[in-house]
Amino acid sequence: MLVGFLLVFTVTQAHRTSVSTDCPIENCQTCSSDKATCEACKPGFVASGDNRACNPAPADCPIENCQTCSSDKATCEACKPGFVASGDNRACNPAPADCPIENCQTCSSDKATCEACKPGFVASGDNRACNPAPADCPIENCQTCSSDKATCEACKPGFVASGDNRACNPAPADCPIENCQTCSSDKATCEACKPGFVASGDNRACNPAPADCPIENCQTCSSDKATCEACKPGFVASGDNRACNPAPADCPIENCQTCSSDKATCEACKPGFVASGDNRACNPAPADCPIENCQTCSSDKATCEACKPGFVASGDNRACNPAPADCPIENCQTCSSDKATCEACKPGFVASGDNRACNPAPADCPIENCQTCSSDKATCEACKPGFVASGDNRACNPAPADCPIENCQTCSSDKATCEACKPGFVASGDNRACNPAPADCPIENCQTCSSDKATCEACKPGFVASGDNRACNPAPADCPIENCQTCSSDKATCEACKPGFVASGDNRACNPAPADCPIENCQTCSSDKATCEACKPGFVASGDNRACNPAPADCPIENCQTCSSDKATCEACKPGFVASGDNRACNPAPADCPIENCQTCSSDKQTCEACEPGKHLTPTKKACLDACPVGTYLSGQTCAPCDPSCAECSGAGASKCTACPAGKMLRYADESKLNEGGTCVEQCVEGPECETCGLTIGGTKYCSKCKGSNVPLNGVCTSNAARTLFCTTAANGACTVCAAGYFIQEGGCYKTDRLPGKSICTTPTGDGKCQTCANGLTAVSNMCPLCDSTCATCTVANQPDKCSACPPGRYLDASKACKLCTETSGSIQGVANCASCDPPTGNSGSVICYVKTDGTDNGGSVNKSGLSTGAIAGISVAVIVVVGGLVGFLCWWFLCRGKA
């Protein structure tokens, strides 16, 4: 009994001695287990910032149940045991009972996370534990230092982190956003939410954070917890947003959250800021972007320039969709659906030629709104979203809105064709669709391979196809021909026009291609769409030019463009070569034959006897052309002259005219077959039907005001019957409002599928007016101004020296005036009786005459006196007749008089 009493007494005394003597901190009531900090000071004393001292408490703290007031007594730095601080630290409320998290001072309402740890402890990444705080944090007013003590991970209540997390500044008072720890200066957005909460997409609210984010140092996980939407301060997201790595120190770009490794560009701006075009600055973000999950809206808020991490832009940049997971391409922001190519690289990186890699972007691209410059910085290989490359790839212009072609990056101005498809897609034959590109094209710098990958159908910008389409070579710089993709080496002709354009007869211009060519794999249809003038690469024309068949592969004949099916003979040699007599070889063309594309010159080299395959001989035998010139039609493989009454025609005879000379108008033979043409009749004459012939088009007069109840339809007075109503409002023999499908011009209604209407307007509006003029001018109040009667198209209305193209029978001289083929202008000499011509090369010499009206289809020769051989022959006959008559008269005179 005595031993037990002594044992209990000894233990009790030892315990009392331990409690009263072992805590080294003065005025501390409860030491921590390691005696380094004080968990609770004695009444009248409060813990210092690092809990290593107990200082006298400020007198008269006005906040009930507050143990430690701030110096201005406005907030509570530490509540009494059993109480926790409110959201703004201005009150101490009863603490939730039985918080299961050790060393937690304030549990969340569901007791799953800790909102505030006890002094000397800091929250874990997921706020589910309170760990001992690093000792001796050198940053004033910091509650939780980083492991290296260089930055602050969490400031004390009432303080917020600076931009670089290296200081804790007083927080703006009265932040109106619930659960926000740090408001922006204007209190409109939240820069940092309280622990356990994450910012909304626009940073205007703090929502509960997803529980149990598995990514270390991630503040906001994605909904599927696979990627991190926002890392904790001092950490930045990895390329695939699946990890948070330490941020590079001392980023020099203001308001940048994540610098590039060289600190030259910003990979991610802070909330409320967006990157500039070159990623070298962070500017305030446009407020209230309406596109969900968009980080940077365009200025008009119609498209998204940059989506939030984990999201990628849709094809038209009008939505941000979840990004495909696990893109295997390094530095790629948006993978293709099959993860084989990259549709958009991260800022500071550009796609490789095959879109299978993202390489560092060339610095300081001088082209505005260009995302990827060429190596020499002269052209743009890829424009930024919402912009499209100009024709020469030297500028990025705003993209047409709402391109209706799926997977098209750049629509044509009329939105009918696609000028450039998105990466991984290639244009269809008519440029009206973008189809998935064949994988692994083996031809370097080729954008679109043929289906067998043997030839290239379209090279990348800045490259042009070789003669056999088996290579893409650098394009000649500064081609002067508008809409030409590949110039010849001397830049005088175009070898390949841009999509939607076709070469003129002499390859010196690229004109808009006829729409809807019905011949499959044909690149250039004839005007009547019956034959193909040029097939697409990899295809060759059939014998009658009515089909394009696959070209035989691997033609063994050198310099042959089109082999026969058995590869024994050559059907068409490459330019500059002509077939041998048995068509088994392609030899260099005779150098001194002055007629281009002529296979066999006449002995005097003045005319061509046979053109190269695929070229057509004109009636004067002076030219070999891809397409027959105006005033002729294709007959077999040669061009035959139209009937003299026609300016243009579809075939032989006066009933096949498709255009008439000045002073005549076309009367169609069959309204259901307008392309076959009709006959040319007299122009408008004022009389019993027409009161005023007030409209002149191409030198021909048309009626503008009728007599009686009729009104002009296509320039002719017609009854406006209910069943064929073309004019909805008429007055005094003229129409003031036309029906849909027509357009109004000088008191009459006209259709765009026939003459004369189609020479004025190409696209009518839905309310009887014109939207797009055919003569090259811009509609004024939906009315087309007229060119001078000598011009077909022009740049200025009613000016004879502002023509851009001429009607049949005229040529464009150096002053941009259309002269008759028989007229001389400056150094260009006209040719007598010539009805169809082109100006000479260099605008010096005689016009190139294709058709003559005097029957001398060889073009005639000219002697030194300037008289043609026909004229000399006529004069000779006249002299013989006169001399013979005189001799006869003298014989009669003398004989008769002698007899008399």
Number of C-alpha atoms within 10 A of each C-alpha: 5 6 8 9 9 11 10 11 11 11 11 11 10 11 10 10 11 10 12 9 8 10 20 14 18 13 20 23 17 16 20 13 10 8 14 17 24 28 19 21 24 15 12 14 19 24 25 16 18 19 21 21 20 23 17 16 16 16 10 8 19 14 18 14 20 23 24 24 23 15 11 9 16 15 23 29 21 23 24 18 14 14 20 24 25 15 15 17 20 19 19 22 16 15 19 16 10 8 19 14 18 13 20 23 24 24 23 15 12 9 16 17 24 29 21 22 24 19 22 23 19 24 23 15 19 22 22 21 19 22 16 15 19 17 14 11 21 14 18 14 22 25 24 23 23 16 12 9 16 16 24 29 19 24 24 18 22 22 19 24 25 14 15 17 20 19 19 22 16 15 18 16 11 9 20 14 18 15 22 25 26 23 23 16 12 9 16 17 23 28 22 22 24 19 21 23 19 24 24 15 15 20 20 20 19 23 16 15 19 17 15 12 21 16 20 15 23 25 25 23 23 16 12 9 16 18 24 28 20 22 24 19 22 22 19 24 24 15 16 21 21 20 19 22 16 15 18 16 14 9 20 14 18 15 22 25 24 23 23 16 13 9 16 17 23 28 21 22 24 17 22 22 19 24 25 15 15 18 20 19 19 23 16 15 19 16 12 10 21 15 18 15 23 25 25 24 23 16 12 9 16 17 24 28 22 21 24 20 22 22 20 24 24 15 15 19 20 19 19 23 16 15 20 16 14 12 21 15 20 15 23 25 24 23 23 16 13 9 16 17 24 28 20 22 24 18 22 22 19 24 25 15 15 18 20 20 19 22 16 15 19 16 12 9 20 14 18 15 22 25 25 24 23 16 12 9 16 16 23 28 21 22 24 18 22 21 19 24 25 15 15 17 20 18 19 22 16 15 18 16 14 10 21 15 18 15 23 25 25 24 23 16 13 10 16 17 23 28 22 21 24 19 22 22 19 24 25 16 15 19 20 20 19 23 16 15 19 16 13 10 20 14 18 15 22 25 25 24 23 16 12 9 16 18 23 28 22 22 24 18 22 21 19 24 25 15 14 15 20 19 19 23 16 15 19 16 12 9 20 14 18 15 22 25 25 24 23 14 12 9 16 16 21 26 19 19 23 19 22 22 19 24 24 18 15 16 20 18 19 23 16 14 20 16 12 10 20 14 18 15 23 25 23 23 24 18 16 15 17 15 22 27 22 22 22 17 20 22 18 25 22 14 12 10 21 18 19 23 16 14 17 16 12 9 19 14 18 13 22 24 21 23 23 14 13 9 16 15 21 27 21 22 26 19 15 17 21 26 23 15 8 9 19 18 20 23 17 15 19 14 7 8 19 15 18 17 25 28 22 18 20 12 10 8 14 16 21 26 16 18 24 24 20 20 23 26 27 28 22 23 26 25 24 27 23 19 27 27 26 21 28 26 20 21 13 11 17 21 26 24 31 22 19 16 19 26 24 26 29 22 20 16 16 16 21 23 29 25 27 26 20 20 17 22 24 22 20 21 15 11 12 8 10 16 20 18 25 25 21 23 13 13 20 24 14 16 11 9 18 24 17 19 20 16 19 21 22 23 18 19 21 29 28 28 28 26 18 14 14 22 30 29 26 23 29 22 25 15 16 18 10 9 6 8 11 27 26 14 11 17 13 14 21 25 26 18 21 25 17 15 18 28 31 27 26 18 25 30 28 29 21 20 15 18 22 21 22 16 18 28 27 16 19 21 14 14 15 23 26 28 20 20 23 22 25 22 19 18 17 11 9 19 19 24 18 26 24 23 19 26 32 23 24 25 18 19 19 16 16 18 19 19 26 17 20 23 25 25 23 24 28 23 22 16 12 18 23 27 21 22 29 21 17 16 19 12 14 21 19 22 21 16 16 24 24 27 26 20 22 17 12 9 17 15 15 19 23 22 30 28 30 24 15 13 11 15 19 18 25 16 12 12 10 6 6 9 12 15 14 14 10 12 12 10 12 12 11 12 12 11 11 12 12 11 12 12 11 11 12 11 12 12 11 11 11 10 9 8 6 6
